[in-house]
């Protein structure tokens, strides 16, 4: 069992107790165990501290404890990090990277809590991406966004954004569920490719997010970075429907030996590109409904297709699947091409879509993924 650094900081004055794993803050589960304010000081007559077991001596650590340190006060963040660095250097442990952007750091922390790890370069690339999204003034456009990055599959399943602000409760599941009959396994994920199961006929992810959980279903966007591929039939990057009554899709397919992209947001109306070539070019494809008469596909700073038919989208309870369509409750039409991220959110103007595209391309390049 590899050694890890754990830190527990008890602050009675603030009535909180924070736990860190390899310098990453583990999201608090205190409400499950603490029903009253924490005491400012240790109560008189408290049980003797046990190392390697609980106070009742009936639960034990199943592994080595190399070293422990105890302080008689709550350490500051800098002091805690200095202690963690000392232990990491002494025992050969790699700590979670620390970055300036708060949402990027929150993602790093949640990755480690999920059993994943993140390299310093990837954390930096995600932080830069977050800065670009915020600088463009489009952070509030995203209700869920996953970049499919990090060192392993556990990291890749953790979304970066789960609502239009970090201050709001997360929408959908905390991680993308991997429930397929033949689910994605570690070999189906690569930091330099994204998520890819060759010949996929069974693997998909469930975001846990449906349109009935969004602020409105009248407008919105779906987006996915799809790697270059030659589609066969309908291959869904992202989608959910209730038969033909309400459809929310982003899909590639073949028409007259040409790859095309189709999107739907509400009812049975779609926008579909002209032929993009025998193999579809890689890129961030955005299906965007701006109004009842404006459905577009944006890519590379342009509108590739539009539909102006009047449509009234209605919210549905079917959750969005990634790499397959949630076809009225059943996965179908699985994607067998690399997907390097997706997003679900509010509608985007063409300029906002362009800014999003530029930020994503910078991220893709930083991660060493192919841009074409």
Buried (B, 14 or more C-beta within 10 A) or exposed (E): EEBBBEBEBBBBEEEBBBBBBBBBBBEEEBEEEEEEEBEEEEEEEEEEEEEEEEEEEEEEEEEEEEEEEEEEEBBEEEEBBEBBBEBBEEEEBBBBBBBEBEBBBBBBBBBBBBEBBBBEEBBBBBBBBBBBBBEBEBBBBBBBBBBBBBBBBBBBBBBBBBBBEBEEEBBBBBBBBBEBEEBBEEEBBBBEBBBBBEEBEBBBBBBBBBBEBBEEBBBBBBBBBBBBBBBEEBBBBBBBBBEEEBBBBBBBBBEEEBBBBBBBBBBEBBBBBEEBEEEBBBBBBBBBBBEBEBBBBBBBEEBBBBBEEEBEBBBBEBBBBBBBBBBBEEBBBBBBBBBBBBBBBBBBEBEBBBBBBBBBBBBBEBBEBEEE
